[in-house]
Amino acid sequence: MTPHTHTLAPLAPRRPAGVQPVPGQPELVLPARGPVRAGQDLITAQQARTVTEQQARHELIQHLGMPMAPDELMDEFADRLAEETGMLYGFVNVLLADQRFVGLHNPPPDSGHLILGRTMSLEHGWCPAVVRRKKALPLYDVYASPRFSGNYVVDAVGTRSYVGTPVIHPETGIVLCTACVTDPEPRTRSDARRILGAVKEAGRDILHTFSDTTR
């Protein structure tokens, strides 16, 4: 008996109007239900939504003139984040196909602490969770949060505290980037609230910098 096979009819790609693909990302076919085919691979609907959001973020960042590579002004924001919060590391993080630290504050090279690079996988850290939830995430001690403690950076970088906030474009609701700080030492709850206030203020200033049409 000949096995019965099904041939899937091709579907037209469906993505938000005007959104251009992120370089290096496949064009997606988004059916109403079930898995999504990207090239020859099947990906989940959640993965499809993630890539579509990345495409929309990429287009909006280009429109606003925000950097997608290391930037002097964004480094100044990262320096400010670290200085005002007393945390060891500061970041302005754009999440596309990977995490790009367009703004980065490292400790001094002779401090004995790890010097971080400019990119990281979307599988690591807590900024991807901040983008998904579109809410700030203050982790005064990552070990106190079982949901977030099993993370690569806890062991690889030695991170014990993280405070991050999304920078959201108000007209579209798209998360442009995150502003965040990390440290190898845990913080108290009250200190985490103070740090979160400073991080949110920096996030507002980042948004204002790139949404001010008079600049």
Secondary structure, 3 states (H helix, E strand, C coil): CCCCCCCCCCCCCCCCCCCCCCCCCCCCCCCCCCCEEECCEEECHHHHHHHHHHHHHHHHHHHHCCCCCCCHHHHHHHHHHHHHHCCCEEEEEEECCCEEEEEEECCCCCCCCCCCCCEECCCCCCHHHHHHHCCCEEECCHHHCHHHHCCHHHHHCCCCEEEEEEEECCCCCCEEEEEEEEECCCCCHHHHHHHHHHHHHHHHHHHHHHHCCCC
